[in-house]
Amino acid sequence: MTHRGSRVLHVGALSRVEGEGELRLRVDGARITEARLRIYEPPRFFEAFLRGRAHTEPPDITARVCGICPVAYQMSSCQAIEDVCGVAVTGQLAALRRLLYCGEWIESQTLHIHLLHAPDFLGHSGAIEMARHHRPHVERGLRIKQAGNAIVELLGGRAIHPVNVRLGGFHRVPTRTELAPLAERLRRAREDAWHTVEWVAGFDFPDAGADEEFLALAQPGTYAMDSGTPTAMAAPSSAGLSPESTRALPTRAFPVRDFERHVVEHQVPGSTALYSSLDGKRHLTGPLARYAISGRWLSTVAREAAHAAGLGDPRHGTVCRNPFRSILVRAVEVVHALDEALRLVSDYSAPAVPSLPVPPRAGTGYGATEAPRGLLYHRYVLDTEGTITDAALIPPTAQNQSAIEEHLRHVAQSFLDRHPDPDDEQLRLLCERAIRNHDPCISCSAHFLDLTVERH
């Protein structure tokens, strides 16, 4: 197929991601001059829904933002409201929250790895087609996901949109006897997850890099998941390095309460989603950022899995900046989440009360956790009666949109440099792969993807 002159290519909604939108590629001669994501799904107004509601309601309301990562929204909202009210959840209640978060990481990351992203590397259109040729791998992924679902269902009351979370803890907490049967299932899932790392490590990864600052939570001594301090790692170009560099760079941290001073949202024409910048620059949040900033705190078995998979030893400052290899980092994170869940189950003893009282107090509170796709920030303002007067939710996909566009431009340009006259199907598949590297949850940001290519 030739592409002399002007050409516009329209492709239906992108498969194997959540949400809707449009990608516009402009090709002038042999150069990609524009790569723009136009998010057109109607905005969902969750921040507006929250205004005027009681301070006890955000955990239930925000869980509906996303059916894939509801726990992240619940935990971030609880953190922020409890911050306003001066309540700190510690001990076994905090451990149960982390266990619940592990469950979400396990099921969400595994869904992405086995059913959404792996088909790209194996040349299949989707998981069902892939299952015909790689049935054992798909079945293994489903077993791991079911283990994560079991945690969320036990602690959250149900696997989708949990209903057992409340401010200060839970409506009901399990007994040790109820929690104990999870252990054997988690051990089997951890073994499956190790085999998944080995499987994914054998994929053919295109060369690519990310020249953005990484942003993730950091909490010394643990791989930050349910709490931490926002921490940014410098972009490779700031140190004269290539985007493919695997060298760790200096980091800087700032309090959660200052998040909106550093991460600034702005509107772009033709999109219902807000874009974000970090101190005026593109940034990337998610597994690559977490691994770079907190990789040294992975569990021993997860670090061993990372080393065996060719990711190097994060304790020695080795990072991964190739977005195509994010699937491998996610697989290592699943091993870690399962190992952490086993530890929490083993150490568990039922707390004296299922929740702490969280009486209302006027003020502003801030919360941030690591959703599977990256850092998720919440802010709430309460009046003296505990009524929410203002709210802000900044999801990871909205933060990543500028970086995704830059990665698309770079990947498409590299492909054109090697294949001056590719057919539209090749370009479409490449763009879809580049987007799925980031596992975007478009409905959280407000949403993707038709593809339009203009050639001149």
Residue, then its C-alpha position, 0 to 999 in steps of 0.5 A: m500500500t502506498h501513502r503518497g499525498s494526504r491520507v487519513l486512517h480511521v480505526g475503531a476503538l482500541s481493544r484490550v484497554e478500558g475506555e474510549g478516545e482517539l489517536r491522531l497521527r500526522v505524518d509529513g513526508a517521513r516525519i511524525t509531526e503530531a501524536r495526539l490523544r483526543i479523549y472524547e468520552p463524556p467526563r464523569f464528574f466524580e469530584a462534583f458528585l462528592r461536593g455536598r456529601a458527608h465525609t463518610e461517603p467517599p470510600d463507597i462513592t469513589a470505588r465506583v470510579c473504576g471497576i478494575c482498581p476500586v481499592a486504590y480509590q477507597m484507600s486514597s479517599c480514606q487516607a485523605i479524609e482521615d488526614v483531615c480528621g486527625v486519625a491514624v490507622t495503624g496496627q492490624l487494621a493498617a495491615l488488613r488494608r495493605l492486604l486488601y491492596c495486595g489483592e487488587w494488585i494481584e488481580s489487576q496486574t495479572l489481568h493486564i499481563h495475561l489477557l490484555h498485553a501478552p497477545d501483543f508479544l505473541g502475535h494474537s488479536g486477543a486472549i481467546e485467540m491466544a488461549r488456543h495456542h497458549r492455554p496453560h499460560v492463560e489458565r495460569g493467569l486466571r489462577i493467579k487472578q482468582a487468588g487476588n479476587a479471593i483476598v478482595e472478596l474476603l476483606g472487601g465483601r465482594a470482588i468488584h466495588p468492595v463494600n466492607v471498607r469504611l473510614g477508620g478500617f472496615h465494617r467487619v474484620p475476619t478472624r484468623t481462622e477465616l484468613a488462614p485458608l488463603a495461605e495455601r492458595l497464595r503459595r500456589a499463586r506465588e509459584d505460578a507468578w514466578h513461572t509467569v515472570e520466566w514466561v514473560a522474560g522470553f518475549d521479544f521486547p522492542d528497543a525503547g526508552a522513556d525520557e521523562e521524570f519518574l514519579a512514585l511513592a516511596q516509603p523506606g523499608t517497604y515497596a510503597m503501595d498503600s502509602g508513602t511520600p511522592t518522590a521524583m527521579a530525574a529524567p535521563s536527558s538531565a544527566g546527559l544520558s539516553p532514554e534507554s539508560t538503566r542507571a538510577l538518577p537523583t530523586r527529590a521528594f515532597p509532601v503529599r499535601d504539596f502534590e498539586r503545587h508540583v503536579v499541575e493539571h491543564q486542559v487541552p483542546g478536544s479532550t475531556a480529560l485533563y493533562s498533568s505536568l510535574d514541575g512543568k515537565r512530562h512525567l511518568t508514573g506506574p510500574l517503571a517508576r515504582y521499580a526505579i524508586s522503590g525496587r530495592w525494597l522488593s521482597t527477596v523472592a521478587r528481587e530474585a525473580a527480577h534478576a532472573a528475568g534480566l532486569g538487574d538488581p535494583r539494590h545496585g541502582t539498576v532501573c528499567r526505562n523501556p515501556f515495552r518491558s513494563i509487562l515484565v516489571r508488572a510480573v515481578e510486582v505480582v510476585h512481590a504482592l503475593d509474597e507480601a500477602l503471605r506475610l500479612v496473612s501469617d502475621y495476622s491477629a484480629p484487631a480489637v475493633p473493626s474500625l476507629p472513630v473518625p469524627p468530622r473536623a473542618g480542614t483539608g486532607y490529602g491522600a495518595t496510594e499506588a494504584p496498579r497503573g501508578l500514583l493516585y492522589h485525592r484531596y478533600v475539604l470539609d466544613t465543621e459538619g463534615t460536609i465535603t465542600d471541595a474534592a480533587l482526584i488525580p488518577p495515574t492515566a491522566q498524569n501519563q497522557s503526555a508521556i504516552e503521546e511522546h512514546l507513541r511519537h517516538v515509536a512510530q517515528s522509529f518504525l517509519d525510519r526503518h520502514p519508509d512506506p508501511d501499511d496502515e495495519q502495521l502502524r495501527l498495531l504498533c500504536e496499540r502496542a505502545i498504548r497498552n504498555h501503560d495499561p491505561c484506565i481511560s475511564c478514570s482519566a475520562h477516556f480512548l481510542d480511534l486512530t487517525v493518520e494524516r499523511h502529506 
